[in-house]
Amino acid sequence: MATHSIGRALRHVSFFCTLLLLSVFLGTGAFAQTSQGSINGEVKDATGALVPGALVTATNTDTHVKLHVKSNSSGLYTFTSLVPGPYEIEATAQGFSRIVVTNITVSAAQSVTTNVQLATGSDTFQVTVESADSLLSKDVSDVSTTVDHALIESLPYPEQSALEAALLVPGVTGDPLNPGGIATENPSAFTSYVLPGANITVGGSQPGQTALLIDGSDVMQASYPRSGLNLSGRNVGEMTVVTSGMSAKYGRTSSGAIVMSSAAGTSKYHGSVTWRHTDPWWNAYPLGGTLKNNIHENYYGFYLNGPLYIPRLYPHKDKTFFEVSFEPARLRNRTGQRTTYFTPAELQGKFNDSLIFVNQTTLKTQGWDAARAAPHIANSGLYNHASGYDANGFLPGPH
């Protein structure tokens, strides 16, 4: 009796977990579709006449998911809301040979035009054509650049945000006060606001006017123009940067947009583990500094993707796919700088041996004892170390 009760409880738990997974993975289609792509084109015969009613199939070669449409009365076909990635188009009609167009790449927020020309013959005969990328899009006004996925995944980012890859696009600039161009995501004792992506500008616009879309949702916060969500290089499927000619679908922005699509699972299981370590032993001296940064950083990454397959309950490897990641960070950083503090004598009002009165050349070449014994510098005035002004309220120097 107890065994049957446990079995029923486990089945209920398994069913609940399955519903939860399906709601998460299938619910992604509710997002706005501006980060997804499309394929459109014409179906013609050998004479150039349009072919209505042709069956056109788009296949994602990563997931093997197929979509089917028929060309309309004008011989036109369109596939919308496509997950960015590699595709192939297959077209067939009665009295024509089957034709397959391969090597079609759909980028984030981009439309690809692929025209198909059918040849007269049996549909059992197949003609394969390799698509060539066009450098000029005649269908949209957007001037955009797609950053190569291998580059996004392989760049050595200072932290984990892949936003820095957008700075490779001409016309995009980052924050000049940060080494990587992107403000840190990790607050410390010396940072004020945590503002990743706040100072990215496109085409000379003002900071805060660039839209950042992830899976169709604008994640640039309204209260302060910073990115509310950051993806690492391994979590980005495609990145397209629109620099000018913005279409109306981007809404409030007129300066530029960074469009990302999150990585999607494929028809096969893939997993990886990464670790990146920063240690003071390898650190260089900061520019103009005399002390090394005491930075200990460990960035870990655990990634898994593939088809959602549950034996007997959901036995489909070509329907639903998942991509999960876990990226913990362990930071132990200390920074330091050289400065001047009041000595015990100065705190008592005795400034005869203060640093500003001793001969600096003697101090650097012979040491502190020789500098104290040497004649002191005259007419230097009493210097207030705390404020930078002398006793009379003036800055050092001639008045």
C-alpha positions in Angstrom: 0.0 0.0 0.0 2.8 2.4 0.9 4.6 1.5 -2.4 1.5 2.4 -4.5 1.1 5.7 -2.6 4.7 6.7 -3.2 4.4 5.8 -6.8 1.3 8.0 -7.3 3.0 10.8 -5.5 6.0 10.6 -7.7 3.8 10.6 -10.8 2.0 13.7 -9.6 5.4 15.4 -8.9 6.6 14.4 -12.4 3.5 15.7 -14.1 3.7 19.0 -12.2 7.4 19.5 -13.1 6.6 18.7 -16.8 3.9 21.3 -16.9 6.2 23.8 -15.3 8.9 23.1 -17.9 6.5 23.3 -20.7 5.1 26.6 -19.4 8.6 28.1 -19.2 9.9 26.9 -22.6 6.7 27.2 -24.6 5.8 30.5 -23.0 8.7 32.3 -24.7 6.6 32.8 -27.7 4.6 35.4 -25.9 7.4 38.0 -26.2 7.4 40.6 -28.8 9.0 39.3 -32.0 11.4 42.1 -32.9 14.4 40.0 -32.0 13.4 37.1 -34.3 13.9 36.9 -38.1 12.0 36.1 -41.2 12.4 34.6 -44.7 10.4 35.7 -47.7 10.7 35.5 -51.4 9.1 34.6 -54.8 8.5 31.2 -56.4 9.0 31.3 -60.2 9.4 28.9 -63.0 12.2 28.8 -65.6 10.5 31.4 -67.7 10.2 33.9 -64.8 6.4 33.4 -64.3 5.2 33.4 -60.7 4.0 30.0 -59.4 1.1 30.2 -57.0 0.2 27.3 -54.6 3.8 26.0 -54.4 4.5 24.2 -51.1 7.5 25.9 -49.4 9.2 24.4 -46.3 11.6 26.1 -44.0 13.8 23.8 -41.9 16.0 24.9 -39.0 19.1 22.8 -39.5 20.0 23.0 -35.8 16.7 21.7 -34.4 15.2 20.1 -37.6 11.9 21.9 -36.9 10.0 22.4 -40.1 7.5 25.1 -41.0 5.2 24.9 -44.1 3.5 27.6 -46.1 2.1 27.9 -49.7 2.9 30.7 -52.1 0.0 33.0 -52.6 -1.7 34.0 -55.8 1.2 36.3 -56.6 3.8 33.6 -56.0 5.0 35.1 -52.8 5.8 33.3 -49.5 6.7 34.5 -46.0 8.0 32.8 -42.8 7.8 35.1 -39.8 8.9 34.8 -36.2 11.9 32.6 -36.9 14.4 31.7 -34.2 17.8 33.1 -35.5 20.0 30.4 -36.9 20.8 28.4 -40.0 17.9 27.4 -42.3 17.2 25.7 -45.6 14.2 26.3 -47.9 12.6 23.5 -49.9 10.0 24.3 -52.6 7.9 22.0 -54.8 4.8 22.2 -57.0 2.9 19.9 -59.4 4.8 19.4 -62.6 8.1 20.8 -61.2 11.2 19.3 -59.7 11.9 19.7 -56.0 14.4 22.4 -55.2 16.3 22.9 -51.9 18.2 26.1 -51.0 20.8 25.7 -48.3 23.1 27.9 -46.3 20.5 30.5 -45.3 21.4 32.4 -42.1 18.6 34.2 -40.3 20.0 36.9 -37.9 18.2 38.6 -35.0 15.7 41.2 -36.2 16.6 40.7 -39.8 14.6 39.6 -42.9 16.2 37.4 -45.5 15.0 37.3 -49.1 15.3 34.0 -50.9 13.8 33.7 -54.3 13.2 30.2 -55.7 13.2 29.1 -59.3 11.5 25.8 -60.1 12.5 23.6 -63.0 10.1 21.5 -65.0 10.3 17.8 -64.1 9.3 15.1 -61.7 9.0 16.0 -58.0 11.1 12.9 -57.3 14.1 14.8 -58.8 15.8 17.2 -56.4 18.0 20.3 -57.2 20.1 21.7 -54.4 21.2 25.4 -54.5 23.5 27.1 -52.0 22.4 30.5 -51.0 24.9 33.4 -51.2 24.7 36.2 -48.6 23.7 39.6 -49.9 25.6 42.6 -48.7 22.7 44.9 -49.4 19.1 44.4 -48.2 16.5 45.9 -50.5 13.5 45.2 -48.3 14.3 47.2 -45.1 15.7 50.6 -44.3 17.7 49.5 -41.3 21.4 49.9 -41.4 22.6 47.0 -39.2 25.5 44.8 -38.4 25.3 41.2 -37.1 28.2 40.3 -34.8 29.5 36.8 -35.5 28.3 34.3 -32.8 31.7 32.6 -32.5 33.2 36.1 -31.7 30.5 36.8 -29.1 31.2 33.5 -27.4 35.0 33.7 -27.5 35.8 37.3 -26.5 37.6 37.7 -23.1 35.1 40.0 -21.4 36.2 41.8 -18.2 33.2 40.3 -16.4 30.4 38.2 -18.0 28.3 40.7 -20.0 28.3 40.3 -23.7 27.4 43.9 -24.3 31.0 44.7 -25.0 30.8 42.8 -28.3 28.5 45.6 -29.6 31.4 48.0 -29.4 33.0 46.2 -32.3 30.4 47.7 -34.6 31.4 51.0 -36.3 29.6 53.9 -34.8 29.1 52.3 -31.4 31.0 53.7 -28.4 31.1 52.8 -24.7 31.9 54.4 -21.4 35.4 56.0 -21.7 35.9 55.8 -17.9 35.7 52.0 -17.9 38.5 49.8 -19.3 36.1 47.5 -21.2 33.7 50.3 -22.2 30.9 48.8 -20.1 30.3 49.7 -16.5 30.7 47.0 -14.0 27.8 44.8 -12.8 29.5 44.1 -9.4 29.2 46.9 -6.9 32.0 47.6 -4.5 33.0 50.1 -1.9 34.3 52.5 -4.6 31.3 52.4 -7.1 28.2 54.4 -6.8 25.4 53.4 -9.2 25.6 50.0 -11.0 25.0 51.1 -14.5 25.9 48.4 -17.2 25.1 49.7 -20.6 24.1 53.1 -19.5 26.8 55.0 -21.5 26.6 53.1 -24.8 26.0 55.5 -27.7 25.1 54.7 -31.3 25.8 57.1 -34.1 26.8 60.0 -31.9 23.6 60.0 -29.9 23.4 60.9 -26.2 23.8 58.1 -23.6 20.6 56.5 -22.6 18.9 56.8 -25.9 19.9 53.3 -27.3 17.3 50.5 -27.1 18.5 47.1 -25.8 16.2 44.3 -26.8 16.6 40.7 -25.6 14.1 38.2 -27.1 12.0 41.1 -28.2 11.7 42.8 -24.8 13.3 46.2 -24.2 15.4 45.7 -21.0 16.7 49.3 -20.8 15.2 50.6 -17.6 13.0 53.7 -17.6 14.1 55.0 -14.2 17.7 55.1 -15.2 18.9 54.1 -18.6 20.8 51.0 -17.7 20.5 47.4 -18.8 18.2 45.5 -16.5 19.3 42.1 -17.9 22.7 41.1 -19.1 23.6 37.9 -21.0 27.0 36.3 -21.1 28.6 35.4 -24.4 27.5 31.7 -24.2 23.9 32.8 -23.6 23.6 35.0 -26.7 22.4 33.3 -29.8 22.6 36.3 -32.1 23.4 40.0 -31.8 22.4 42.6 -34.3 23.2 46.3 -33.9 21.0 48.8 -35.8 22.9 52.0 -36.3 20.6 54.1 -38.4 17.4 54.0 -40.5 15.4 52.8 -37.6 12.0 51.3 -38.5 8.8 52.0 -36.4 8.9 48.6 -34.7 11.7 49.9 -32.4 9.2 52.3 -30.8 10.6 55.1 -28.6 14.2 55.0 -29.7 15.6 56.9 -32.7 19.3 56.6 -32.3 20.0 52.9 -32.5 19.2 49.5 -31.1 21.1 46.5 -29.9 19.0 43.4 -30.5 19.9 40.1 -28.9 18.3 36.7 -29.0 19.1 34.2 -26.3 20.7 30.9 -27.2 18.3 28.1 -28.1 18.6 24.4 -27.6 19.3 22.1 -30.6 18.2 18.6 -31.5 21.3 17.1 -29.7 22.4 17.5 -26.1 25.4 19.8 -25.5 27.0 20.8 -22.2 30.1 22.7 -21.1 31.8 23.9 -18.0 34.0 27.0 -17.9 36.2 28.7 -15.3 38.0 32.0 -15.5 40.4 33.2 -12.8 42.1 36.5 -12.1 45.0 36.5 -9.6 47.3 39.3 -8.4 50.3 37.2 -9.5 49.4 37.9 -13.2 48.2 41.5 -12.7 50.1 44.4 -14.1 50.6 47.8 -12.4 47.7 50.2 -13.2 48.5 53.1 -15.4 50.3 55.7 -13.2 50.0 53.5 -10.1 52.7 52.1 -7.9 50.7 49.2 -6.4 49.3 46.2 -8.1 45.6 45.5 -7.8 44.9 42.8 -5.3 42.1 41.2 -7.4 40.9 37.7 -6.9 38.1 36.8 -9.2 36.5 33.5 -10.2 33.8 33.3 -12.8 32.2 29.9 -13.3 29.8 28.7 -16.0 27.7 25.5 -16.3 25.7 25.1 -19.5 23.3 22.5 -20.9 21.0 22.5 -23.9 19.1 20.0 -26.1 15.6 18.6 -26.7 13.1 18.3 -24.0 12.5 14.5 -23.9 10.7 12.6 -21.2 10.2 8.9 -21.9 6.6 7.8 -22.3 5.4 11.2 -21.0 6.8 13.5 -23.6 8.7 11.3 -26.1 9.5 14.0 -28.7 13.0 15.2 -29.6 11.9 17.6 -32.3 9.2 19.7 -30.6 10.6 21.5 -27.6 14.1 22.6 -26.8 15.8 24.1 -23.7 18.9 26.0 -22.8 19.9 26.4 -19.2 22.9 28.0 -17.6 24.3 28.7 -14.1 27.0 31.4 -13.8 28.1 32.0 -10.2 30.9 34.5 -9.5 33.2 34.6 -6.5 35.0 37.9 -6.0 37.5 38.9 -3.3 39.1 42.2 -4.4 41.1 44.8 -2.6 42.5 48.1 -4.0 44.9 50.6 -2.6 46.6 53.9 -3.4 49.5 56.0 -2.1 48.6 59.3 -0.5 49.8 61.8 2.2 48.4 61.8 5.7 49.1 64.1 8.7 52.0 63.1 10.9 51.7 63.2 14.7 53.8 66.4 14.6 51.5 68.1 12.1 48.5 67.1 14.2 50.1 69.2 17.0 50.6 72.2 14.7 54.3 71.6 14.0 54.9 71.9 10.2 58.6 72.5 10.2 59.3 69.0 8.8 56.3 68.7 6.7 56.7 67.0 3.3 56.0 70.2 1.4 58.9 72.1 3.1 61.7 69.6 2.6 63.8 69.5 -0.6 62.1 66.9 -2.9 65.3 66.2 -4.9 67.2 65.5 -1.7 64.3 63.3 -0.4 64.3 61.2 -3.6 68.1 60.8 -3.9 69.3 60.7 -0.3 66.3 59.8 1.9 64.2 61.4 4.6 67.0 62.0 7.1 69.1 63.9 4.6 66.1 65.9 3.5 65.3 67.0 7.0 68.9 68.1 7.6 69.1 70.0 4.3 67.8 73.6 4.0 64.1 73.7 3.8 62.2 75.3 1.0 61.3 78.9 1.8 58.1 80.9 1.0 56.0 77.8 0.4 53.2 78.9 2.8 51.4 76.7 5.2 49.6 73.9 3.3 46.3 72.4 4.3 46.6 68.7 3.4 42.9 68.1 3.9 41.5 70.7 1.5 44.3 71.5 -1.0 44.3 75.2 0.0 46.9 77.2 2.1 46.2 78.9 5.4 45.0 82.0 3.6 42.4 80.1 1.6 44.3 80.2 -1.7 45.5 77.4 -3.9 49.2 76.8 -3.9 51.2 78.9 -6.3 51.6 82.6 -7.1 48.6 84.8 -6.3 
